Amino acid sequence: MVPLIGVIISFFTVVVLLSMKKSLGAAMFLGSLIVGLSSTNNLSENIGGLIPTLIAGIIDPIAIELIILVSLVAIFGFLMKELKLLNDLIDVARHYLSSIFFIITAIPSMIGVLPMPGGAVFSAPIIEPIGDQLKMSRARITSLNIYYRHLWYFIFPYMPSMIIASSLSDINVMTIALMHIPIVGIMIVIGWLYYNNDKKKVIQKNINENDKIGEVKLMDAIKVLLPFIIVLIPPLILDMSFVYALLVAIIYIILLKRDLFKWQYLLDGMNLQLTVGVAGIMVFKAFIEGSEGVMILTEILINFGIPLFLLALVIPFIAGLLTGNHTGAIGISYPILLTLFTDSSMYLLWHMIIFSSSYFGYVLSPFHLCNLMTVKYFNISLDKYYREIAVPFAGTAAGIFLLSVIYYFTII
């Protein structure tokens, strides 16, 4: 029973540390140490296996590529913000979109593709006057900002949570994205129905007669959108590594904004905490795979008759809710849960359920930086925000359940 106790203690240790806003890397490495010391009933054997397992987890080719990829994603997002390309992107959206509702939803959505902690607070002051024009309450603007900020988490292949999920599940990131596309469609429809209902008239943006969309504006739009085109299209059509696509996009951004660029930005944008956190997750995975605890846990759960569906819903949700960290929630729950479904013919479906559950726990978490900072910015209470966000997220959850049923009987 020692291996099982070790797995349980490591799970709660990581959850508690992340809920206390401790480093993801420190939490995962400590969790790995606990699992490693209790992986079998033989303590001396466990101690002897610590260093080899640690090294194996870090030097694994998949882990190395993953660490490089996450570092480049962080640099890409940092450069987009610091070199004002994000502002340019928002200006393009304002210029080309005629509906104010499209603008107020597009701005947090565009910022959402950049992996910035608490990123919703960047879009909050931009959409505030637009929300006032639409006569939205503070709570509704807050919930709209959070909802659309996290719209692309299911399909954007450069989200750290998507990258980690792909690595831990051995499912290609584009396969995950394709499977999740209907979820984003569901969110868009629900967002439209809830935030742009019949009680609110869509107000058209007034375009100055001297501000016609011409060739120059079109070229500006292309320049701003090109970094995203570079990182998305080549890997799809050329079977090219995302690492190379990101490198090309980063070089393009530097050349485009060379008058503002500083070499220090490459170091500042690396996000060392996230990089070490990813390394910690991969080491945690290596230790979990070498522990007898998961096998014992599987046997106990089967003997007790606890439905696997319930486990796939509850454990990731709790991990996300208590940590307020999507990458951390996936790093905790995937190594433990996916071993239960390895031989299942519905492995892809189980993956989608676990990913979705961790997403809802993370987005709704009171420890989630986007929630805390946006609520503070708009000066409302968390309970008012939760009452507003409950309906669109409940609708999204219902849509995902229906999609799971469809997948179960048709595609999977």
C-alpha positions as a LaTeX table, in Angstrom:
\begin{tabular}{lrrr}
\hline
Residue & $x$ (\AA) & $y$ (\AA) & $z$ (\AA) \\
\hline
Met1 & 0.00 & 0.00 & 0.00 \\
Val2 & 3.03 & 2.29 & 0.34 \\
Pro3 & 3.10 & 3.13 & $-3.44$ \\
Leu4 & $-0.61$ & 4.02 & $-3.36$ \\
Ile5 & $-0.20$ & 6.26 & $-0.33$ \\
Gly6 & 2.75 & 7.95 & $-2.03$ \\
Val7 & 0.71 & 8.72 & $-5.17$ \\
Ile8 & $-2.16$ & 10.14 & $-3.07$ \\
Ile9 & 0.15 & 12.27 & $-0.91$ \\
Ser10 & 2.00 & 13.57 & $-3.97$ \\
Phe11 & $-1.31$ & 14.53 & $-5.63$ \\
Phe12 & $-2.49$ & 16.57 & $-2.65$ \\
Thr13 & 0.98 & 18.05 & $-2.10$ \\
Val14 & 1.10 & 19.43 & $-5.64$ \\
Val15 & $-2.48$ & 20.71 & $-5.43$ \\
Val16 & $-1.86$ & 22.47 & $-2.10$ \\
Leu17 & 1.42 & 24.04 & $-3.27$ \\
Leu18 & $-0.12$ & 25.35 & $-6.50$ \\
Ser19 & $-3.16$ & 26.69 & $-4.63$ \\
Met20 & $-0.67$ & 28.61 & $-2.45$ \\
Lys21 & 0.80 & 30.07 & $-5.68$ \\
Lys22 & 4.07 & 28.22 & $-5.31$ \\
Ser23 & 6.19 & 27.52 & $-8.38$ \\
Leu24 & 4.78 & 24.87 & $-10.75$ \\
Gly25 & 8.27 & 23.40 & $-11.14$ \\
Ala26 & 8.89 & 23.18 & $-7.39$ \\
Ala27 & 5.47 & 21.58 & $-6.84$ \\
Met28 & 5.95 & 18.99 & $-9.57$ \\
Phe29 & 9.52 & 18.09 & $-8.55$ \\
Leu30 & 8.46 & 17.68 & $-4.90$ \\
Gly31 & 5.52 & 15.53 & $-6.02$ \\
Ser32 & 7.94 & 13.48 & $-8.11$ \\
Leu33 & 10.23 & 12.98 & $-5.11$ \\
Ile34 & 7.34 & 11.69 & $-3.00$ \\
Val35 & 6.24 & 9.27 & $-5.74$ \\
Gly36 & 9.84 & 8.15 & $-6.30$ \\
Leu37 & 10.51 & 7.42 & $-2.64$ \\
Ser38 & 7.34 & 5.33 & $-2.42$ \\
Ser39 & 7.26 & 3.74 & $-5.88$ \\
Thr40 & 7.70 & 0.23 & $-4.42$ \\
Asn41 & 7.74 & $-1.30$ & $-0.94$ \\
Asn42 & 11.56 & $-1.43$ & $-1.08$ \\
Leu43 & 12.91 & 1.93 & 0.18 \\
Ser44 & 16.55 & 1.31 & $-0.81$ \\
Glu45 & 15.45 & 0.36 & $-4.32$ \\
Asn46 & 13.35 & 3.51 & $-4.50$ \\
Ile47 & 16.23 & 5.73 & $-3.40$ \\
Gly48 & 18.55 & 4.13 & $-5.93$ \\
Gly49 & 16.07 & 4.81 & $-8.71$ \\
Leu50 & 15.59 & 8.53 & $-8.00$ \\
Ile51 & 18.47 & 9.95 & $-10.03$ \\
Pro52 & 18.13 & 7.58 & $-13.05$ \\
Thr53 & 14.38 & 8.31 & $-13.29$ \\
Leu54 & 14.96 & 12.06 & $-12.89$ \\
Ile55 & 17.55 & 12.07 & $-15.67$ \\
Ala56 & 15.41 & 9.86 & $-17.91$ \\
Gly57 & 12.46 & 12.23 & $-17.51$ \\
Ile58 & 14.50 & 15.33 & $-18.39$ \\
Ile59 & 16.59 & 13.98 & $-21.30$ \\
Asp60 & 13.68 & 12.26 & $-22.99$ \\
Pro61 & 13.62 & 13.68 & $-26.57$ \\
Ile62 & 9.92 & 14.49 & $-26.26$ \\
Ala63 & 10.57 & 16.36 & $-23.00$ \\
Ile64 & 13.43 & 18.37 & $-24.54$ \\
Glu65 & 11.35 & 19.37 & $-27.57$ \\
Leu66 & 8.47 & 20.23 & $-25.26$ \\
Ile67 & 10.63 & 22.49 & $-23.07$ \\
Ile68 & 12.02 & 24.28 & $-26.14$ \\
Leu69 & 8.54 & 24.68 & $-27.61$ \\
Val70 & 7.03 & 26.15 & $-24.43$ \\
Ser71 & 10.00 & 28.55 & $-24.08$ \\
Leu72 & 9.53 & 29.76 & $-27.66$ \\
Val73 & 5.78 & 30.18 & $-27.16$ \\
Ala74 & 6.46 & 32.38 & $-24.13$ \\
Ile75 & 8.98 & 34.48 & $-26.10$ \\
Phe76 & 6.51 & 34.80 & $-29.01$ \\
Gly77 & 3.77 & 36.11 & $-26.70$ \\
Phe78 & 6.15 & 38.46 & $-24.89$ \\
Leu79 & 7.42 & 39.98 & $-28.15$ \\
Met80 & 3.87 & 40.44 & $-29.45$ \\
Lys81 & 3.06 & 42.46 & $-26.34$ \\
Glu82 & 6.31 & 44.40 & $-25.84$ \\
Leu83 & 6.79 & 45.30 & $-29.51$ \\
Lys84 & 3.21 & 46.63 & $-29.71$ \\
Leu85 & 2.05 & 44.07 & $-32.27$ \\
Leu86 & $-0.79$ & 43.18 & $-29.93$ \\
Asn87 & $-1.93$ & 46.83 & $-30.02$ \\
Asp88 & $-1.67$ & 46.79 & $-33.80$ \\
Leu89 & $-3.78$ & 43.63 & $-33.89$ \\
Ile90 & $-6.47$ & 45.28 & $-31.79$ \\
Asp91 & $-6.42$ & 48.37 & $-34.05$ \\
Val92 & $-6.93$ & 46.14 & $-37.11$ \\
Ala93 & $-9.90$ & 44.46 & $-35.42$ \\
Arg94 & $-11.44$ & 47.82 & $-34.57$ \\
His95 & $-10.96$ & 49.04 & $-38.11$ \\
Tyr96 & $-12.32$ & 46.02 & $-39.96$ \\
Leu97 & $-15.16$ & 44.88 & $-37.68$ \\
Ser98 & $-18.33$ & 46.91 & $-38.12$ \\
Ser99 & $-20.21$ & 45.53 & $-35.11$ \\
Ile100 & $-19.28$ & 46.69 & $-31.64$ \\
Phe101 & $-20.26$ & 43.27 & $-30.29$ \\
Phe102 & $-17.72$ & 41.62 & $-32.61$ \\
Ile103 & $-15.06$ & 44.06 & $-31.38$ \\
Ile104 & $-15.76$ & 43.50 & $-27.68$ \\
Thr105 & $-15.50$ & 39.73 & $-28.15$ \\
Ala106 & $-12.59$ & 39.78 & $-30.61$ \\
Ile107 & $-10.24$ & 41.75 & $-28.34$ \\
Pro108 & $-10.11$ & 39.29 & $-25.38$ \\
Ser109 & $-10.10$ & 36.42 & $-27.89$ \\
Met110 & $-7.01$ & 37.76 & $-29.66$ \\
Ile111 & $-5.22$ & 38.41 & $-26.38$ \\
Gly112 & $-6.27$ & 34.91 & $-25.31$ \\
Val113 & $-3.99$ & 33.20 & $-27.82$ \\
Leu114 & $-0.96$ & 34.64 & $-26.04$ \\
Pro115 & 0.01 & 32.62 & $-22.93$ \\
Met116 & 0.23 & 35.50 & $-20.45$ \\
Pro117 & $-0.63$ & 34.87 & $-16.78$ \\
Gly118 & $-3.66$ & 36.97 & $-15.85$ \\
Gly119 & $-3.96$ & 38.01 & $-19.50$ \\
Ala120 & $-7.63$ & 38.94 & $-19.13$ \\
Val121 & $-6.61$ & 42.09 & $-17.26$ \\
Phe122 & $-4.91$ & 43.38 & $-20.43$ \\
Ser123 & $-8.17$ & 43.33 & $-22.36$ \\
Ala124 & $-10.35$ & 44.61 & $-19.49$ \\
Pro125 & $-9.56$ & 48.34 & $-19.87$ \\
Ile126 & $-9.83$ & 48.09 & $-23.66$ \\
Ile127 & $-13.33$ & 46.59 & $-23.70$ \\
Glu128 & $-14.64$ & 48.58 & $-20.71$ \\
Pro129 & $-15.89$ & 51.61 & $-22.72$ \\
Ile130 & $-17.35$ & 49.30 & $-25.37$ \\
Gly131 & $-19.26$ & 47.38 & $-22.68$ \\
Asp132 & $-20.53$ & 50.70 & $-21.32$ \\
Gln133 & $-21.78$ & 51.61 & $-24.79$ \\
Leu134 & $-23.65$ & 48.29 & $-24.91$ \\
Lys135 & $-25.03$ & 49.09 & $-21.44$ \\
Met136 & $-23.55$ & 45.93 & $-19.89$ \\
Ser137 & $-23.22$ & 45.58 & $-16.13$ \\
Arg138 & $-19.75$ & 45.32 & $-14.56$ \\
Ala139 & $-20.36$ & 41.64 & $-13.81$ \\
Arg140 & $-21.41$ & 40.92 & $-17.39$ \\
Ile141 & $-18.38$ & 42.65 & $-18.89$ \\
Thr142 & $-16.19$ & 40.67 & $-16.49$ \\
Ser143 & $-17.74$ & 37.34 & $-17.47$ \\
Leu144 & $-17.58$ & 38.19 & $-21.19$ \\
Asn145 & $-13.92$ & 39.07 & $-20.83$ \\
Ile146 & $-13.10$ & 35.78 & $-19.09$ \\
Tyr147 & $-15.30$ & 33.70 & $-21.42$ \\
Tyr148 & $-13.74$ & 34.96 & $-24.65$ \\
Arg149 & $-10.22$ & 35.21 & $-23.23$ \\
His150 & $-10.29$ & 31.40 & $-22.83$ \\
Leu151 & $-12.18$ & 30.61 & $-26.04$ \\
Trp152 & $-9.21$ & 29.12 & $-27.91$ \\
Tyr153 & $-7.83$ & 26.91 & $-25.12$ \\
Phe154 & $-9.40$ & 23.87 & $-26.75$ \\
Ile155 & $-7.83$ & 24.21 & $-30.20$ \\
Phe156 & $-4.89$ & 26.65 & $-30.31$ \\
Pro157 & $-1.86$ & 24.34 & $-30.64$ \\
Tyr158 & 0.54 & 26.73 & $-28.87$ \\
Met159 & $-1.30$ & 26.82 & $-25.58$ \\
Pro160 & 1.02 & 25.30 & $-22.94$ \\
Ser161 & $-1.89$ & 23.18 & $-21.69$ \\
Met162 & $-2.47$ & 21.80 & $-25.20$ \\
Ile163 & 1.24 & 21.07 & $-25.65$ \\
Ile164 & 1.43 & 19.28 & $-22.29$ \\
Ala165 & $-1.80$ & 17.35 & $-22.94$ \\
Ser166 & $-0.48$ & 16.16 & $-26.30$ \\
Ser167 & 2.82 & 15.04 & $-24.82$ \\
Leu168 & 1.34 & 13.23 & $-21.82$ \\
Ser169 & $-1.38$ & 11.49 & $-23.85$ \\
Asp170 & 0.76 & 10.66 & $-26.92$ \\
Ile171 & $-1.96$ & 12.18 & $-29.09$ \\
Asn172 & $-0.88$ & 14.57 & $-31.85$ \\
Val173 & $-1.73$ & 18.16 & $-30.91$ \\
Met174 & $-3.53$ & 18.72 & $-34.22$ \\
Thr175 & $-5.66$ & 15.61 & $-33.63$ \\
Ile176 & $-6.69$ & 17.11 & $-30.28$ \\
Ala177 & $-7.43$ & 20.46 & $-31.91$ \\
Leu178 & $-9.55$ & 18.90 & $-34.67$ \\
Met179 & $-11.52$ & 16.89 & $-32.13$ \\
His180 & $-12.13$ & 20.03 & $-30.05$ \\
Ile181 & $-13.22$ & 22.31 & $-32.91$ \\
Pro182 & $-16.95$ & 21.64 & $-32.27$ \\
Ile183 & $-16.43$ & 22.74 & $-28.64$ \\
Val184 & $-15.20$ & 26.15 & $-29.77$ \\
Gly185 & $-18.18$ & 26.30 & $-32.16$ \\
Ile186 & $-20.49$ & 25.57 & $-29.23$ \\
Met187 & $-18.84$ & 28.32 & $-27.16$ \\
Ile188 & $-19.17$ & 30.86 & $-29.97$ \\
Val189 & $-22.88$ & 30.11 & $-30.44$ \\
Ile190 & $-23.61$ & 30.19 & $-26.70$ \\
Gly191 & $-21.60$ & 33.39 & $-26.29$ \\
Trp192 & $-23.58$ & 35.02 & $-29.09$ \\
Leu193 & $-26.92$ & 33.96 & $-27.63$ \\
Tyr194 & $-26.06$ & 34.96 & $-24.07$ \\
Tyr195 & $-24.07$ & 38.17 & $-24.46$ \\
Asn196 & $-25.76$ & 39.50 & $-27.60$ \\
Asn197 & $-29.39$ & 38.63 & $-26.91$ \\
Asp198 & $-32.47$ & 40.37 & $-28.26$ \\
Lys199 & $-32.54$ & 42.85 & $-25.37$ \\
Lys200 & $-29.35$ & 44.42 & $-26.64$ \\
Lys201 & $-29.29$ & 46.04 & $-30.02$ \\
Val202 & $-26.06$ & 45.54 & $-31.96$ \\
Ile203 & $-24.56$ & 49.00 & $-32.35$ \\
Gln204 & $-22.64$ & 49.69 & $-35.52$ \\
Lys205 & $-19.24$ & 51.34 & $-35.36$ \\
Asn206 & $-19.05$ & 54.72 & $-37.03$ \\
Ile207 & $-16.24$ & 54.86 & $-39.56$ \\
Asn208 & $-14.87$ & 58.30 & $-40.37$ \\
Glu209 & $-15.15$ & 59.21 & $-44.02$ \\
Asn210 & $-11.42$ & 59.89 & $-44.10$ \\
Asp211 & $-10.66$ & 56.47 & $-42.60$ \\
Lys212 & $-11.55$ & 54.27 & $-45.53$ \\
Ile213 & $-10.10$ & 50.77 & $-45.72$ \\
Gly214 & $-7.51$ & 50.97 & $-48.44$ \\
Glu215 & $-4.43$ & 49.18 & $-49.63$ \\
Val216 & $-2.26$ & 50.53 & $-46.80$ \\
Lys217 & $-4.67$ & 49.32 & $-44.16$ \\
Leu218 & $-4.83$ & 45.92 & $-45.82$ \\
Met219 & $-1.03$ & 45.66 & $-45.79$ \\
Asp220 & $-0.97$ & 46.66 & $-42.13$ \\
Ala221 & $-3.43$ & 43.88 & $-41.37$ \\
Ile222 & $-1.34$ & 41.34 & $-43.27$ \\
Lys223 & 1.83 & 42.40 & $-41.43$ \\
Val224 & 0.11 & 41.99 & $-38.06$ \\
Leu225 & $-1.53$ & 38.66 & $-38.90$ \\
Leu226 & 1.54 & 37.14 & $-40.55$ \\
Pro227 & 3.15 & 35.89 & $-37.29$ \\
Phe228 & 0.05 & 33.79 & $-36.61$ \\
Ile229 & $-0.08$ & 32.58 & $-40.21$ \\
Ile230 & 3.58 & 31.51 & $-39.98$ \\
Val231 & 3.13 & 29.52 & $-36.76$ \\
Leu232 & $-0.10$ & 27.82 & $-37.88$ \\
Ile233 & $-0.04$ & 27.12 & $-41.60$ \\
Pro234 & 3.44 & 25.59 & $-42.35$ \\
Pro235 & 3.18 & 22.87 & $-39.67$ \\
Leu236 & $-0.18$ & 21.86 & $-41.16$ \\
Ile237 & 0.78 & 21.65 & $-44.82$ \\
Leu238 & 4.51 & 20.81 & $-44.63$ \\
Asp239 & 4.56 & 18.38 & $-41.70$ \\
Met240 & 6.92 & 20.90 & $-40.10$ \\
Ser241 & 7.80 & 21.02 & $-36.42$ \\
Phe242 & 6.07 & 23.75 & $-34.45$ \\
Val243 & 9.51 & 24.66 & $-33.06$ \\
Tyr244 & 10.79 & 25.72 & $-36.49$ \\
Ala245 & 7.59 & 27.62 & $-37.27$ \\
Leu246 & 7.89 & 29.54 & $-34.01$ \\
Leu247 & 11.53 & 30.38 & $-34.68$ \\
Val248 & 10.64 & 31.79 & $-38.11$ \\
Ala249 & 7.74 & 33.80 & $-36.63$ \\
Ile250 & 9.96 & 35.22 & $-33.88$ \\
Ile251 & 12.62 & 36.26 & $-36.42$ \\
Tyr252 & 9.89 & 37.91 & $-38.52$ \\
Ile253 & 8.59 & 39.86 & $-35.50$ \\
Ile254 & 12.11 & 41.03 & $-34.63$ \\
Leu255 & 12.74 & 42.23 & $-38.21$ \\
Leu256 & 9.33 & 43.89 & $-38.44$ \\
Lys257 & 9.79 & 45.77 & $-35.17$ \\
Arg258 & 13.57 & 46.07 & $-35.17$ \\
Asp259 & 13.37 & 49.73 & $-34.11$ \\
Leu260 & 11.71 & 48.68 & $-30.83$ \\
Phe261 & 13.43 & 45.33 & $-30.33$ \\
Lys262 & 15.99 & 44.73 & $-27.57$ \\
Trp263 & 18.01 & 41.52 & $-27.26$ \\
Gln264 & 17.10 & 41.46 & $-23.56$ \\
Tyr265 & 13.50 & 40.72 & $-24.60$ \\
Leu266 & 14.50 & 37.18 & $-25.63$ \\
Leu267 & 15.67 & 36.46 & $-22.10$ \\
Asp268 & 12.86 & 38.37 & $-20.40$ \\
Gly269 & 10.23 & 36.57 & $-22.45$ \\
Met270 & 11.47 & 33.06 & $-21.79$ \\
Asn271 & 9.26 & 32.57 & $-18.68$ \\
Leu272 & 11.69 & 30.42 & $-16.75$ \\
Gln273 & 9.03 & 29.39 & $-14.22$ \\
Leu274 & 6.84 & 27.87 & $-16.93$ \\
Thr275 & 9.83 & 26.15 & $-18.58$ \\
Val276 & 10.94 & 24.58 & $-15.28$ \\
Gly277 & 7.31 & 23.69 & $-14.61$ \\
Val278 & 7.11 & 21.76 & $-17.88$ \\
Ala279 & 10.31 & 19.91 & $-17.00$ \\
Gly280 & 8.78 & 19.09 & $-13.61$ \\
Ile281 & 5.64 & 17.70 & $-15.25$ \\
Met282 & 7.67 & 15.42 & $-17.51$ \\
Val283 & 9.72 & 14.17 & $-14.54$ \\
Phe284 & 6.49 & 13.62 & $-12.58$ \\
Lys285 & 5.17 & 11.56 & $-15.50$ \\
Ala286 & 8.33 & 9.43 & $-15.49$ \\
Phe287 & 8.03 & 8.73 & $-11.77$ \\
Ile288 & 4.30 & 7.95 & $-12.00$ \\
Glu289 & 4.96 & 5.46 & $-14.80$ \\
Gly290 & 7.58 & 3.73 & $-12.64$ \\
Ser291 & 5.38 & 3.58 & $-9.54$ \\
Glu292 & 3.26 & 0.61 & $-8.51$ \\
Gly293 & 0.80 & 3.05 & $-6.93$ \\
Val294 & $-1.27$ & 3.69 & $-10.04$ \\
Met295 & $-1.70$ & $-0.04$ & $-10.67$ \\
Ile296 & $-2.84$ & $-0.55$ & $-7.06$ \\
Leu297 & $-5.20$ & 2.43 & $-7.36$ \\
Thr298 & $-6.69$ & 1.00 & $-10.55$ \\
Glu299 & $-7.39$ & $-2.34$ & $-8.89$ \\
Ile300 & $-9.02$ & $-0.67$ & $-5.87$ \\
Leu301 & $-11.23$ & 1.54 & $-8.01$ \\
Ile302 & $-12.33$ & $-1.41$ & $-10.12$ \\
Asn303 & $-13.09$ & $-3.50$ & $-7.02$ \\
Phe304 & $-15.12$ & $-0.66$ & $-5.48$ \\
Gly305 & $-17.05$ & $-0.22$ & $-8.70$ \\
Ile306 & $-16.42$ & 3.53 & $-8.95$ \\
Pro307 & $-17.42$ & 4.60 & $-12.49$ \\
Leu308 & $-14.43$ & 5.68 & $-14.55$ \\
Phe309 & $-16.57$ & 8.42 & $-16.07$ \\
Leu310 & $-16.99$ & 9.94 & $-12.61$ \\
Leu311 & $-13.23$ & 9.84 & $-12.00$ \\
Ala312 & $-12.54$ & 11.45 & $-15.39$ \\
Leu313 & $-14.87$ & 14.30 & $-14.45$ \\
Val314 & $-14.10$ & 14.88 & $-10.78$ \\
Ile315 & $-10.30$ & 14.51 & $-10.44$ \\
Pro316 & $-9.29$ & 16.96 & $-13.25$ \\
Phe317 & $-11.99$ & 19.43 & $-12.19$ \\
Ile318 & $-10.79$ & 19.45 & $-8.58$ \\
Ala319 & $-7.16$ & 19.73 & $-9.71$ \\
Gly320 & $-8.02$ & 22.76 & $-11.85$ \\
Leu321 & $-10.29$ & 24.32 & $-9.23$ \\
Leu322 & $-7.78$ & 24.06 & $-6.39$ \\
Thr323 & $-4.70$ & 25.09 & $-8.37$ \\
Gly324 & $-6.08$ & 27.75 & $-10.71$ \\
Asn325 & $-3.48$ & 26.49 & $-13.17$ \\
His326 & $-4.54$ & 24.58 & $-16.30$ \\
Thr327 & $-1.07$ & 23.32 & $-17.14$ \\
Gly328 & $-0.64$ & 22.14 & $-13.56$ \\
Ala329 & $-4.06$ & 20.48 & $-13.48$ \\
Ile330 & $-3.23$ & 18.51 & $-16.62$ \\
Gly331 & 0.23 & 17.66 & $-15.29$ \\
Ile332 & $-1.36$ & 16.25 & $-12.12$ \\
Ser333 & $-4.35$ & 14.37 & $-13.53$ \\
Tyr334 & $-3.09$ & 13.03 & $-16.88$ \\
Pro335 & $-0.29$ & 10.72 & $-15.62$ \\
Ile336 & $-2.67$ & 9.22 & $-13.06$ \\
Leu337 & $-5.91$ & 9.01 & $-15.04$ \\
Leu338 & $-4.82$ & 8.15 & $-18.57$ \\
Thr339 & $-3.24$ & 4.91 & $-17.36$ \\
Leu340 & $-6.78$ & 3.79 & $-16.55$ \\
Phe341 & $-7.82$ & 4.23 & $-20.17$ \\
Thr342 & $-4.68$ & 3.19 & $-22.10$ \\
Asp343 & $-6.27$ & 0.03 & $-23.53$ \\
Ser344 & $-9.67$ & 1.61 & $-24.11$ \\
Ser345 & $-10.96$ & 1.88 & $-27.67$ \\
Met346 & $-12.36$ & 5.25 & $-26.61$ \\
Tyr347 & $-9.02$ & 6.68 & $-25.48$ \\
Leu348 & $-9.51$ & 9.85 & $-27.54$ \\
Leu349 & $-12.92$ & 10.44 & $-26.01$ \\
Trp350 & $-11.62$ & 9.92 & $-22.47$ \\
His351 & $-8.87$ & 12.42 & $-23.23$ \\
Met352 & $-11.42$ & 15.03 & $-24.33$ \\
Ile353 & $-13.49$ & 14.52 & $-21.18$ \\
Ile354 & $-10.45$ & 14.84 & $-18.88$ \\
Phe355 & $-9.18$ & 17.92 & $-20.74$ \\
Ser356 & $-12.60$ & 19.59 & $-20.65$ \\
Ser357 & $-13.09$ & 18.86 & $-16.97$ \\
Ser358 & $-9.68$ & 20.33 & $-16.07$ \\
Tyr359 & $-10.53$ & 23.38 & $-18.21$ \\
Phe360 & $-13.75$ & 24.14 & $-16.32$ \\
Gly361 & $-12.05$ & 23.66 & $-12.95$ \\
Tyr362 & $-9.25$ & 26.00 & $-13.98$ \\
Val363 & $-11.41$ & 28.74 & $-15.52$ \\
Leu364 & $-13.82$ & 28.79 & $-12.56$ \\
Ser365 & $-11.11$ & 28.57 & $-9.90$ \\
Pro366 & $-11.12$ & 31.38 & $-7.31$ \\
Phe367 & $-7.30$ & 31.13 & $-7.50$ \\
His368 & $-7.27$ & 31.78 & $-11.25$ \\
Leu369 & $-5.35$ & 35.03 & $-11.89$ \\
Cys370 & $-7.69$ & 36.14 & $-14.69$ \\
Asn371 & $-10.66$ & 35.89 & $-12.33$ \\
Leu372 & $-8.95$ & 37.65 & $-9.44$ \\
Met373 & $-7.46$ & 40.49 & $-11.49$ \\
Thr374 & $-10.50$ & 41.15 & $-13.69$ \\
Val375 & $-12.91$ & 41.10 & $-10.75$ \\
Lys376 & $-10.63$ & 43.55 & $-8.96$ \\
Tyr377 & $-10.38$ & 45.79 & $-12.04$ \\
Phe378 & $-14.15$ & 46.03 & $-12.45$ \\
Asn379 & $-14.63$ & 46.29 & $-8.69$ \\
Ile380 & $-17.19$ & 43.51 & $-8.30$ \\
Ser381 & $-17.41$ & 40.47 & $-6.03$ \\
Leu382 & $-16.56$ & 36.94 & $-7.15$ \\
Asp383 & $-20.10$ & 35.73 & $-6.50$ \\
Lys384 & $-21.52$ & 38.29 & $-8.95$ \\
Tyr385 & $-19.03$ & 37.14 & $-11.57$ \\
Tyr386 & $-19.91$ & 33.47 & $-10.95$ \\
Arg387 & $-23.63$ & 34.18 & $-11.34$ \\
Glu388 & $-22.96$ & 35.77 & $-14.74$ \\
Ile389 & $-20.55$ & 33.13 & $-16.03$ \\
Ala390 & $-22.64$ & 30.18 & $-14.80$ \\
Val391 & $-25.10$ & 30.21 & $-17.71$ \\
Pro392 & $-22.67$ & 30.27 & $-20.67$ \\
Phe393 & $-20.36$ & 27.72 & $-19.03$ \\
Ala394 & $-23.28$ & 25.45 & $-18.10$ \\
Gly395 & $-24.40$ & 25.64 & $-21.73$ \\
Thr396 & $-20.89$ & 24.83 & $-22.91$ \\
Ala397 & $-20.67$ & 21.86 & $-20.52$ \\
Ala398 & $-24.03$ & 20.57 & $-21.81$ \\
Gly399 & $-22.79$ & 20.98 & $-25.38$ \\
Ile400 & $-19.61$ & 19.02 & $-24.62$ \\
Phe401 & $-21.69$ & 16.25 & $-23.03$ \\
Leu402 & $-23.85$ & 16.05 & $-26.16$ \\
Leu403 & $-20.74$ & 16.06 & $-28.35$ \\
Ser404 & $-19.28$ & 13.21 & $-26.26$ \\
Val405 & $-22.43$ & 11.16 & $-26.85$ \\
Ile406 & $-22.21$ & 11.83 & $-30.59$ \\
Tyr407 & $-18.54$ & 10.84 & $-30.66$ \\
Tyr408 & $-19.31$ & 7.71 & $-28.66$ \\
Phe409 & $-21.90$ & 6.44 & $-31.15$ \\
Thr410 & $-20.32$ & 7.65 & $-34.37$ \\
Ile411 & $-16.70$ & 8.71 & $-34.71$ \\
Ile412 & $-14.83$ & 7.07 & $-31.81$ \\
\hline
\end{tabular}
